[in-house]
């Protein structure tokens, strides 16, 4: 029980600091520049850098998922107990909301406010599928071949996906929900959150299946050799 408690605290803290970075850097960027490209660049670099730090810090404690669909995939792989899945997700969701509060308070805003940025439509939904697929596949394949590089790979994937996806790569249901409570640069309208979550789950499950197929194919080649 004590070990699980430590893992849940790590997941909550990590997700809180991640969301505080996503939202806080977005607010800071809009205060310092009127150029949307510069704002997005600042937001992407800050988020990617913080992910490297957070995964390095908390990876040995909880696995540093900070993401419900990542936890789901690890449960499907039997690397996270099913009894721990719901507590992990709860910790991530609560941590994400705490991260929104932290970011808002740092910039003198009300703790929680409704997100106003409309993010909807087939292109953005497809983008979230691709962003999450890329993230989860990168995690799984890196763990298989170069596990020590996971923190850097995740940071780079998210930094890149900010720019190559139309949705700017939320790729995380807990973070998406937390961003539904900020009207800042990083926000999303609450009404648009459920569709993003569905696409993120689809992308994660597709990545899980793709990694299984690749692993089976590689094993078959080694057996034939």
Backbone as CSV, one residue per row, in Angstrom:
resi,resn,N_x,N_y,N_z,CA_x,CA_y,CA_z,C_x,C_y,C_z
1,UNK,0.823,-1.213,0.000,0.000,0.000,0.000,0.856,1.262,0.000
2,UNK,1.935,1.235,0.810,2.820,2.400,0.861,3.481,2.648,-0.491
3,UNK,3.862,1.552,-1.169,4.500,1.688,-2.484,3.529,2.283,-3.493
4,UNK,2.277,1.817,-3.482,1.280,2.361,-4.401,1.034,3.833,-4.091
5,UNK,0.984,4.177,-2.811,0.757,5.567,-2.428,1.862,6.462,-2.988
6,UNK,3.097,6.000,-2.889,4.217,6.781,-3.421,4.094,6.953,-4.935
7,UNK,3.676,5.889,-5.620,3.505,5.963,-7.065,2.405,6.953,-7.442
8,UNK,1.321,6.943,-6.700,0.214,7.855,-7.000,0.607,9.303,-6.748
9,UNK,1.354,9.535,-5.684,1.843,10.887,-5.418,2.763,11.350,-6.551
10,UNK,3.626,10.444,-7.013,4.520,10.781,-8.124,3.728,11.110,-9.384
11,UNK,2.702,10.308,-9.684,1.874,10.573,-10.871,1.137,11.901,-10.758
12,UNK,0.612,12.182,-9.569,-0.110,13.437,-9.367,0.829,14.633,-9.459
13,UNK,1.972,14.552,-8.797,2.934,15.652,-8.829,3.463,15.880,-10.243
14,UNK,3.823,14.790,-10.901,4.355,14.912,-12.248,3.358,15.522,-13.213
15,UNK,2.107,15.070,-13.149,1.086,15.610,-14.048,0.791,17.068,-13.716
16,UNK,0.792,17.402,-12.423,0.565,18.789,-12.017,1.651,19.706,-12.572
17,UNK,2.909,19.294,-12.437,4.007,20.121,-12.932,4.013,20.190,-14.454
18,UNK,3.603,19.104,-15.105,3.504,19.116,-16.567,2.455,20.116,-17.030
19,UNK,1.277,20.056,-16.431,0.202,20.981,-16.833,0.565,22.420,-16.475
20,UNK,1.179,22.624,-15.317,1.602,23.968,-14.948,2.579,24.526,-15.972
21,UNK,3.426,23.649,-16.514,4.376,24.071,-17.546,3.666,24.400,-18.849
22,UNK,2.753,23.525,-19.263,2.022,23.739,-20.521,1.256,25.067,-20.472
23,UNK,0.506,25.264,-19.409,-0.327,26.467,-19.313,0.515,27.689,-18.965
24,UNK,1.415,27.544,-17.996,2.222,28.685,-17.584,3.096,29.221,-18.697
25,UNK,3.737,28.326,-19.450,4.582,28.790,-20.551,3.750,29.428,-21.660
26,UNK,2.520,28.948,-21.829,1.629,29.566,-22.813,1.247,30.982,-22.408
27,UNK,0.956,31.162,-21.129,0.610,32.506,-20.634,1.814,33.434,-20.766
28,UNK,2.979,32.957,-20.329,4.188,33.777,-20.419,4.491,34.154,-21.862
29,UNK,4.335,33.187,-22.763,4.630,33.447,-24.172,3.744,34.549,-24.743
30,UNK,2.466,34.533,-24.381,1.559,35.559,-24.907,1.818,36.918,-24.271
31,UNK,2.404,36.927,-23.085,2.751,38.198,-22.458,4.001,38.816,-23.072
32,UNK,4.893,37.966,-23.572,6.173,38.438,-24.085,6.197,38.664,-25.592
33,UNK,5.264,38.049,-26.313,5.280,38.172,-27.766,3.855,38.164,-28.319
34,UNK,3.668,38.894,-29.405,2.388,38.871,-30.110,2.434,37.943,-31.317
35,UNK,3.584,37.389,-31.578,3.767,36.489,-32.711,3.314,35.087,-32.297
36,UNK,2.280,34.554,-32.964,1.731,33.258,-32.587,2.755,32.143,-32.780
37,UNK,3.595,32.278,-33.802,4.627,31.273,-34.017,5.627,31.236,-32.872
38,UNK,6.019,32.392,-32.407,6.941,32.470,-31.278,6.276,31.916,-30.021
39,UNK,5.008,32.223,-29.853,4.266,31.710,-28.695,4.231,30.187,-28.694
40,UNK,3.950,29.609,-29.854,3.890,28.147,-29.953,5.263,27.526,-29.731
41,UNK,6.296,28.168,-30.271,7.655,27.656,-30.089,8.033,27.639,-28.608
42,UNK,7.748,28.730,-27.911,8.063,28.798,-26.477,7.306,27.729,-25.703
43,UNK,6.031,27.571,-26.029,5.186,26.580,-25.368,5.711,25.164,-25.609
44,UNK,6.100,24.886,-26.842,6.589,23.547,-27.204,7.916,23.229,-26.523
45,UNK,8.854,24.167,-26.565,10.181,23.923,-25.993,10.096,23.745,-24.478
46,UNK,9.301,24.600,-23.821,9.159,24.480,-22.365,8.542,23.139,-21.980
47,UNK,7.516,22.723,-22.712,6.848,21.455,-22.404,7.769,20.266,-22.647
48,UNK,8.445,20.255,-23.789,9.352,19.153,-24.091,10.486,19.054,-23.083
49,UNK,11.051,20.194,-22.712,12.148,20.195,-21.744,11.682,19.684,-20.384
50,UNK,10.516,20.152,-19.945,10.016,19.726,-18.640,9.676,18.241,-18.625
51,UNK,9.209,17.708,-19.743,8.928,16.273,-19.796,10.194,15.447,-19.564
52,UNK,11.298,15.877,-20.136,12.559,15.160,-19.905,12.887,15.152,-18.418
53,UNK,12.739,16.305,-17.771,13.033,16.422,-16.344,12.091,15.549,-15.520
54,UNK,10.797,15.639,-15.785,9.806,14.925,-14.981,9.930,13.415,-15.123
55,UNK,10.162,12.939,-16.344,10.289,11.493,-16.548,11.563,10.976,-15.883
56,UNK,12.637,11.760,-15.954,13.872,11.367,-15.285,13.677,11.322,-13.770
57,UNK,12.944,12.289,-13.235,12.702,12.356,-11.792,11.811,11.229,-11.295
58,UNK,10.678,11.082,-11.942,9.634,10.212,-11.417,9.583,8.831,-12.059
59,UNK,10.320,8.620,-13.139,10.313,7.323,-13.790,10.627,6.165,-12.852
60,UNK,11.671,6.279,-12.032,11.991,5.174,-11.114,10.944,4.947,-10.027
61,UNK,10.072,5.939,-9.804,9.062,5.813,-8.746,7.782,5.175,-9.272
62,UNK,7.215,5.759,-10.331,5.896,5.320,-10.806,5.878,4.879,-12.258
63,UNK,6.993,5.050,-12.952,6.993,4.828,-14.391,6.790,6.114,-15.160
64,UNK,6.396,7.178,-14.447,6.220,8.507,-15.049,5.286,8.476,-16.254
65,UNK,4.091,7.927,-16.045,3.113,7.905,-17.135,2.528,9.300,-17.376
66,UNK,1.970,9.901,-16.338,1.336,11.224,-16.400,0.240,11.293,-17.468
67,UNK,-0.307,10.154,-17.839,-1.191,10.099,-19.003,-2.064,8.849,-18.903
68,UNK,-3.379,8.991,-18.807,-4.258,7.829,-18.656,-4.134,6.790,-19.761
69,UNK,-3.931,7.211,-21.013,-3.856,6.212,-22.077,-2.533,5.459,-22.043
70,UNK,-1.486,6.098,-21.548,-0.216,5.385,-21.353,-0.391,4.339,-20.252
71,UNK,-1.052,4.722,-19.167,-1.307,3.758,-18.089,-2.171,2.601,-18.579
72,UNK,-3.173,2.897,-19.410,-4.023,1.846,-19.964,-3.209,0.864,-20.789
73,UNK,-2.325,1.375,-21.624,-1.503,0.498,-22.458,-0.585,-0.363,-21.594
74,UNK,-0.039,0.202,-20.539,0.822,-0.597,-19.663,0.016,-1.645,-18.895
75,UNK,-1.230,-1.342,-18.603,-2.093,-2.360,-17.990,-2.378,-3.478,-18.988
76,UNK,-2.624,-3.129,-20.236,-2.852,-4.131,-21.276,-1.616,-5.000,-21.490
77,UNK,-0.448,-4.413,-21.293,0.814,-5.154,-21.428,1.172,-5.917,-20.144
78,UNK,0.308,-5.795,-19.137,0.510,-6.453,-17.841,1.759,-5.941,-17.123
79,UNK,2.083,-4.687,-17.384,3.204,-4.050,-16.696,2.707,-3.077,-15.635
80,UNK,1.395,-2.914,-15.563,0.726,-2.165,-14.501,-0.480,-2.986,-14.100
81,UNK,-0.625,-3.263,-12.812,-1.756,-4.064,-12.368,-3.084,-3.380,-12.649
82,UNK,-4.083,-4.170,-13.040,-5.386,-3.580,-13.328,-5.969,-2.883,-12.106
83,UNK,-5.646,-3.375,-10.922,-6.162,-2.736,-9.703,-5.544,-1.359,-9.481
84,UNK,-4.387,-1.109,-10.105,-3.721,0.189,-9.956,-4.137,1.180,-11.039
85,UNK,-4.808,0.690,-12.095,-5.118,1.565,-13.227,-6.023,2.724,-12.836
86,UNK,-7.146,2.434,-12.189,-8.068,3.509,-11.811,-7.414,4.511,-10.863
87,UNK,-6.671,4.062,-9.826,-5.976,5.034,-8.978,-4.957,5.875,-9.744
88,UNK,-4.236,5.256,-10.677,-3.282,6.017,-11.498,-4.013,7.121,-12.272
89,UNK,-5.116,6.758,-12.919,-5.850,7.732,-13.723,-6.409,8.840,-12.838
90,UNK,-6.939,8.479,-11.682,-7.463,9.487,-10.759,-6.363,10.454,-10.334
91,UNK,-5.185,9.913,-10.016,-4.063,10.762,-9.609,-3.653,11.699,-10.742
92,UNK,-3.641,11.197,-11.958,-3.267,12.020,-13.116,-4.287,13.123,-13.366
93,UNK,-5.567,12.788,-13.271,-6.616,13.790,-13.509,-6.580,14.874,-12.435
94,UNK,-6.492,14.454,-11.177,-6.446,15.430,-10.090,-5.168,16.263,-10.156
95,UNK,-4.064,15.616,-10.493,-2.811,16.347,-10.646,-2.887,17.366,-11.769
96,UNK,-3.512,16.973,-12.872,-3.663,17.898,-13.988,-4.465,19.127,-13.613
97,UNK,-5.570,18.927,-12.904,-6.384,20.069,-12.469,-5.604,20.948,-11.495
98,UNK,-4.823,20.318,-10.627,-3.985,21.089,-9.708,-2.965,21.917,-10.482
99,UNK,-2.456,21.349,-11.589,-1.506,22.077,-12.418,-2.114,23.325,-13.032
100,UNK,-3.379,23.230,-13.438,-4.069,24.415,-13.959,-4.168,25.485,-12.883
101,UNK,-4.541,25.071,-11.681,-4.650,26.017,-10.559,-3.294,26.669,-10.286
102,UNK,-2.236,25.879,-10.273,-0.898,26.407,-10.010,-0.521,27.460,-11.048
103,UNK,-0.721,27.135,-12.322,-0.363,28.075,-13.393,-1.166,29.362,-13.269
104,UNK,-2.461,29.240,-13.035,-3.301,30.425,-12.923,-2.892,31.306,-11.752
105,UNK,-2.637,30.689,-10.614,-2.265,31.478,-9.438,-0.929,32.180,-9.643
106,UNK,-0.002,31.546,-10.357,1.292,32.182,-10.623,1.143,33.448,-11.452
107,UNK,0.091,33.497,-12.281,-0.101,34.652,-13.148,-1.295,35.515,-12.725
108,UNK,-1.735,35.346,-11.479,-2.766,36.214,-10.928,-4.148,35.999,-11.517
109,UNK,-4.445,34.774,-11.944,-5.747,34.460,-12.517,-6.569,33.654,-11.523
110,UNK,-7.873,33.570,-11.769,-8.732,32.726,-10.939,-8.268,31.280,-11.068
111,UNK,-8.386,30.472,-10.011,-7.854,29.103,-10.029,-8.308,28.255,-11.214
112,UNK,-9.592,28.232,-11.478,-10.133,27.468,-12.598,-11.109,28.340,-13.369
113,UNK,-10.984,28.327,-14.691,-11.849,29.117,-15.561,-12.178,28.264,-16.782
114,UNK,-13.339,28.467,-17.344,-13.739,27.671,-18.504,-12.860,27.986,-19.698
115,UNK,-12.388,26.932,-20.369,-11.610,27.131,-21.582,-12.494,27.657,-22.700
116,UNK,-11.934,28.537,-23.529,-12.757,29.145,-24.569,-12.311,28.840,-25.985
117,UNK,-11.153,28.201,-26.139,-10.613,27.959,-27.480,-11.331,26.785,-28.140
118,UNK,-12.012,27.047,-29.238,-12.702,25.991,-29.966,-11.690,25.144,-30.724
119,UNK,-11.678,23.866,-30.423,-10.768,22.943,-31.102,-11.592,21.718,-31.492
120,UNK,-12.138,21.739,-32.673,-13.018,20.662,-33.098,-12.903,20.453,-34.598
121,UNK,-13.433,19.347,-35.081,-13.410,19.054,-36.503,-12.542,17.853,-36.826
122,UNK,-12.799,17.248,-37.961,-12.138,15.998,-38.337,-10.622,16.113,-38.383
123,UNK,-10.103,17.242,-38.868,-8.651,17.393,-38.982,-7.991,17.365,-37.605
124,UNK,-8.560,18.069,-36.640,-7.991,18.097,-35.294,-8.158,16.756,-34.600
125,UNK,-9.290,16.090,-34.808,-9.492,14.765,-34.198,-8.476,13.767,-34.759
126,UNK,-8.281,13.816,-36.061,-7.295,12.928,-36.685,-5.898,13.245,-36.163
127,UNK,-5.617,14.537,-35.996,-4.320,14.954,-35.470,-4.066,14.369,-34.092
128,UNK,-5.102,14.352,-33.245,-4.927,13.798,-31.903,-4.669,12.290,-31.941
129,UNK,-5.299,11.613,-32.894,-5.034,10.181,-33.061,-3.574,9.951,-33.438
130,UNK,-3.094,10.723,-34.402,-1.718,10.579,-34.866,-0.730,10.983,-33.773
131,UNK,-1.019,12.070,-33.076,-0.113,12.536,-32.024,0.028,11.487,-30.922
132,UNK,-1.087,10.917,-30.502,-1.042,9.932,-29.425,-0.431,8.623,-29.904
133,UNK,-0.756,8.228,-31.125,-0.137,7.037,-31.713,1.386,7.182,-31.718
134,UNK,1.864,8.324,-32.171,3.305,8.562,-32.257,3.948,8.536,-30.878
135,UNK,3.313,9.198,-29.916,3.853,9.241,-28.552,3.944,7.845,-27.944
136,UNK,2.851,7.102,-27.980,2.826,5.790,-27.326,3.747,4.799,-28.042
137,UNK,3.757,4.828,-29.369,4.653,3.929,-30.102,6.113,4.260,-29.792
138,UNK,6.422,5.538,-29.700,7.795,5.945,-29.360,8.185,5.425,-27.984
139,UNK,7.274,5.524,-27.032,7.555,5.028,-25.679,7.815,3.524,-25.706
140,UNK,6.927,2.777,-26.335,7.017,1.316,-26.318,8.258,0.806,-27.041
141,UNK,8.546,1.357,-28.205,9.704,0.878,-28.958,11.011,1.314,-28.307
142,UNK,11.028,2.499,-27.720,12.239,2.948,-27.039,12.498,2.100,-25.801
143,UNK,11.444,1.781,-25.070,11.604,0.896,-23.915,12.158,-0.462,-24.329
144,UNK,11.766,-0.925,-25.492,12.216,-2.241,-25.960,13.687,-2.213,-26.370
145,UNK,14.124,-1.113,-26.985,15.454,-1.100,-27.579,16.476,-0.222,-26.846
146,UNK,16.037,0.905,-26.296,16.960,1.820,-25.598,16.216,2.479,-24.447
147,UNK,15.907,1.693,-23.420,15.056,2.159,-22.332,15.586,3.408,-21.645
148,UNK,16.898,3.575,-21.593,17.471,4.734,-20.926,17.215,6.045,-21.633
149,UNK,16.733,5.975,-22.870,16.498,7.194,-23.661,15.045,7.653,-23.648
150,UNK,14.189,6.987,-22.875,12.757,7.298,-22.928,12.465,8.758,-22.608
151,UNK,13.081,9.303,-21.575,12.791,10.685,-21.179,13.069,11.663,-22.315
152,UNK,14.218,11.502,-22.941,14.588,12.406,-24.041,13.676,12.195,-25.245
153,UNK,13.380,10.941,-25.561,12.525,10.646,-26.712,11.135,11.246,-26.531
154,UNK,10.552,11.099,-25.342,9.222,11.660,-25.103,9.251,13.190,-25.220
155,UNK,10.271,13.810,-24.647,10.381,15.261,-24.765,10.482,15.713,-26.207
156,UNK,11.256,14.984,-27.006,11.417,15.343,-28.415,10.146,15.091,-29.211
157,UNK,9.473,13.975,-28.933,8.225,13.669,-29.641,7.195,14.766,-29.417
158,UNK,7.011,15.159,-28.175,6.007,16.183,-27.880,6.407,17.529,-28.473
159,UNK,7.682,17.881,-28.394,8.134,19.144,-28.994,7.863,19.155,-30.493
160,UNK,8.200,18.055,-31.149,7.957,17.968,-32.584,6.487,17.954,-32.934
161,UNK,5.698,17.212,-32.143,4.278,17.064,-32.449,3.494,18.355,-32.239
162,UNK,3.995,19.245,-31.405,3.388,20.578,-31.313,3.328,21.228,-32.688
163,UNK,4.323,20.909,-33.515,4.467,21.597,-34.798,3.944,20.816,-35.985
164,UNK,3.948,19.482,-35.933,3.514,18.774,-37.141,2.056,18.346,-37.083
165,UNK,1.369,18.560,-35.946,-0.055,18.220,-35.872,-0.907,19.483,-35.824
166,UNK,-2.062,19.409,-36.439,-2.955,20.572,-36.466,-3.516,20.912,-35.095
167,UNK,-3.554,19.923,-34.212,-4.119,20.130,-32.873,-3.081,20.601,-31.868
168,UNK,-1.816,20.678,-32.268,-0.659,20.963,-31.407,-0.463,19.892,-30.346
169,UNK,-0.926,18.688,-30.621,-0.579,17.488,-29.853,-0.861,17.566,-28.359
170,UNK,-2.139,17.461,-28.004,-2.483,17.316,-26.587,-2.063,15.909,-26.125
171,UNK,-2.525,14.876,-26.837,-2.057,13.490,-26.686,-2.147,12.937,-25.273
172,UNK,-3.081,13.451,-24.472,-3.148,13.055,-23.069,-4.506,13.473,-22.500
173,UNK,-5.381,12.522,-22.167,-6.716,12.896,-21.658,-6.690,13.722,-20.372
174,UNK,-5.790,13.422,-19.448,-5.732,14.181,-18.194,-5.307,15.623,-18.451
175,UNK,-4.318,15.793,-19.318,-3.855,17.138,-19.661,-4.925,17.878,-20.463
176,UNK,-5.605,17.161,-21.344,-6.670,17.778,-22.134,-7.772,18.319,-21.233
177,UNK,-8.212,17.512,-20.270,-9.239,17.967,-19.339,-8.759,19.181,-18.554
178,UNK,-7.529,19.132,-18.066,-6.986,20.260,-17.299,-6.944,21.526,-18.146
179,UNK,-6.642,21.385,-19.423,-6.587,22.541,-20.314,-7.983,23.052,-20.668
180,UNK,-8.995,22.255,-20.339,-10.375,22.708,-20.521,-10.799,23.712,-19.474
181,UNK,-9.936,23.954,-18.487,-10.261,24.899,-17.417,-9.338,26.111,-17.425
182,UNK,-8.807,26.432,-18.606,-8.023,27.656,-18.747,-8.417,28.378,-20.030
183,UNK,-8.603,29.708,-19.962,-8.912,30.478,-21.167,-7.643,30.969,-21.856
184,UNK,-6.504,30.484,-21.415,-5.214,30.954,-21.919,-4.876,30.338,-23.267
185,UNK,-3.675,30.627,-23.739,-3.160,30.139,-25.020,-3.271,28.625,-25.150
186,UNK,-3.095,27.903,-24.050,-3.093,26.435,-24.074,-4.480,25.827,-23.904
187,UNK,-5.510,26.644,-23.787,-6.835,26.151,-23.435,-7.586,25.451,-24.556
188,UNK,-8.650,24.788,-24.156,-9.579,24.133,-25.080,-10.968,24.243,-24.483
189,UNK,-11.965,24.465,-25.310,-13.342,24.528,-24.822,-13.725,23.179,-24.224
190,UNK,-14.388,23.226,-23.076,-14.760,21.978,-22.402,-15.600,21.071,-23.297
191,UNK,-16.437,21.664,-24.134,-17.286,20.861,-25.017,-16.476,20.058,-26.028
192,UNK,-15.232,20.493,-26.286,-14.396,19.809,-27.274,-13.499,18.746,-26.648
193,UNK,-13.475,18.675,-25.327,-12.592,17.733,-24.634,-12.938,16.272,-24.901
194,UNK,-14.211,15.852,-24.813,-14.519,14.422,-24.992,-14.049,13.841,-26.323
195,UNK,-14.221,14.564,-27.413,-13.798,14.052,-28.721,-12.290,13.874,-28.762
196,UNK,-11.540,14.809,-28.168,-10.088,14.665,-28.107,-9.720,13.404,-27.337
197,UNK,-10.391,13.171,-26.224,-10.088,11.998,-25.398,-10.326,10.696,-26.161
198,UNK,-11.419,10.632,-26.896,-11.735,9.426,-27.670,-10.657,9.160,-28.712
199,UNK,-10.235,10.206,-29.415,-9.201,10.049,-30.432,-7.860,9.672,-29.804
200,UNK,-7.567,10.216,-28.639,-6.323,9.869,-27.950,-6.311,8.390,-27.559
201,UNK,-7.434,7.899,-27.083,-7.504,6.477,-26.737,-7.344,5.614,-27.984
202,UNK,-7.969,6.015,-29.070,-7.844,5.250,-30.316,-6.390,5.203,-30.781
203,UNK,-5.713,6.336,-30.711,-4.315,6.388,-31.122,-3.424,5.527,-30.252
204,UNK,-3.682,5.550,-28.945,-2.879,4.751,-28.016,-3.071,3.257,-28.265
205,UNK,-4.316,2.826,-28.471,-4.587,1.413,-28.712,-3.988,0.958,-30.043
206,UNK,-4.027,1.836,-31.038,-3.414,1.502,-32.324,-1.902,1.344,-32.175
207,UNK,-1.287,2.194,-31.371,0.156,2.099,-31.139,0.507,0.808,-30.411
208,UNK,-0.308,0.440,-29.444,-0.094,-0.819,-28.709,-0.126,-2.002,-29.663
209,UNK,-1.106,-2.022,-30.553,-1.207,-3.113,-31.520,-0.047,-3.086,-32.511
210,UNK,0.353,-1.901,-32.930,1.470,-1.799,-33.873,2.760,-2.317,-33.249
211,UNK,3.000,-1.972,-31.989,4.203,-2.446,-31.307,4.173,-3.959,-31.141
212,UNK,3.013,-4.524,-30.835,2.883,-5.978,-30.697,3.194,-6.666,-32.025
213,UNK,2.673,-6.118,-33.109,2.923,-6.716,-34.425,4.405,-6.635,-34.777
214,UNK,5.033,-5.497,-34.544,6.448,-5.346,-34.844,7.296,-6.310,-34.005
215,UNK,6.945,-6.423,-32.719,7.687,-7.314,-31.837,7.558,-8.765,-32.289
216,UNK,6.326,-9.153,-32.661,6.102,-10.524,-33.129,6.857,-10.786,-34.422
217,UNK,6.893,-9.817,-35.314,7.606,-9.982,-36.590,9.097,-10.139,-36.355
218,UNK,9.646,-9.329,-35.444,11.076,-9.427,-35.148,11.410,-10.770,-34.508
219,UNK,10.527,-11.233,-33.621,10.746,-12.530,-32.983,10.709,-13.652,-34.010
220,UNK,9.806,-13.539,-34.977,9.712,-14.547,-36.037,10.959,-14.591,-36.899
221,UNK,11.536,-13.407,-37.197,12.749,-13.364,-37.995,13.913,-14.026,-37.251
222,UNK,13.997,-13.778,-35.932,15.084,-14.362,-35.140,14.935,-15.890,-35.072
223,UNK,13.674,-16.342,-35.015,13.432,-17.794,-34.956,13.821,-18.469,-36.264
224,UNK,13.602,-17.754,-37.381,13.922,-18.322,-38.693,15.415,-18.321,-38.993
225,UNK,16.122,-17.409,-38.278,17.565,-17.252,-38.573,18.360,-18.492,-38.146
